[in-house]
Every structure is written in structure tokens, then in C-alpha cells.
Amino acid sequence: MSKLKIASNQDLVILTLGGTDYIQKSTNSFNPYVLFPGANGVTPGKELWVSNAETECEIDESKYIRDNSNVNFYSIVGPRPRNIVRR
């Protein structure tokens, strides 16, 4: 497990699948999505967020969703960061 450092005013995308959130510093994400491990096609919910202060988030890099642009969205360990708000 590692930490994702998030800058103030950083754009974020959170994908949600089966009660698990997956996060990435990004401005968007694109279909189709593939869940790893397993390489299964999935259809997660997508929300756009922005941080209102510097923060960090613990992530599990072994569990992720990859989008059509080969961007990995890593599983959040624990709750979502407090310093983010919906865009």
C-alpha cells in the first residue's frame, strides 16, 4: 500500500464499483473500464472532484481499474479524503 499525494485545487476522478472507490489525479476517464486483478470488464460509477487543500490518500496499487486511455484508478483504503469536494 502507498499514499497518493493530492495538491490543493487538484482535479480528481473517483470511480465506484461494488462499494469500493478507485481514485486518480485526472480530469476525466474513458470507457471501457477493466478491473484488475482479473482483467474483467466493468461499468463503474464516475464522479469528478477537486481538492480544497493539500491532502493524501492511502491506496492499494494491487487493486485498480484501468480506463481506455491506460490510466489506472487505484483502490482507496479507508474513507475518501476529507479535503475534496464534488465539482
URTAQUI-V923308 format. One record per residue. N is the residue number from 1. OMEGA is omega in whole degrees, -180 to 180 (NA if undefined). BURIAL is b if it has 9 or more other ideal C-beta (glycine too) atoms within 8 Angstrom, else e. Layout:
BEGIN
[[N;OMEGA;BURIAL] [N;OMEGA;BURIAL]]
END
This chain:
BEGIN
[[1;-180;e] [2;-179;e] [3;174;e] [4;179;b] [5;-176;e] [6;-180;b] [7;174;e] [8;-179;e] [9;178;e] [10;174;b] [11;-179;b] [12;170;b] [13;175;b] [14;174;b] [15;-180;b] [16;-180;b] [17;177;b] [18;179;e] [19;178;e] [20;178;b] [21;178;b] [22;-171;b] [23;173;b] [24;174;b] [25;-173;e] [26;175;b] [27;179;e] [28;174;e] [29;-170;b] [30;174;e] [31;-7;e] [32;-179;e] [33;178;b] [34;-180;b] [35;176;b] [36;-2;b] [37;177;e] [38;179;e] [39;179;e] [40;175;e] [41;-178;e] [42;176;b] [43;-179;e] [44;169;b] [45;-178;e] [46;176;b] [47;176;e] [48;-177;b] [49;172;b] [50;179;b] [51;177;b] [52;176;e] [53;175;e] [54;179;b] [55;173;b] [56;-175;b] [57;177;b] [58;-178;b] [59;175;b] [60;-176;b] [61;178;b] [62;178;e] [63;-177;b] [64;173;b] [65;178;b] [66;179;b] [67;-176;b] [68;179;e] [69;-178;e] [70;174;e] [71;179;b] [72;176;b] [73;-171;b] [74;180;b] [75;176;b] [76;175;b] [77;-177;e] [78;-177;e] [79;174;e] [80;177;b] [81;-179;b] [82;-173;e] [83;175;b] [84;180;b] [85;180;e] [86;177;e] [87;NA;e]]
END
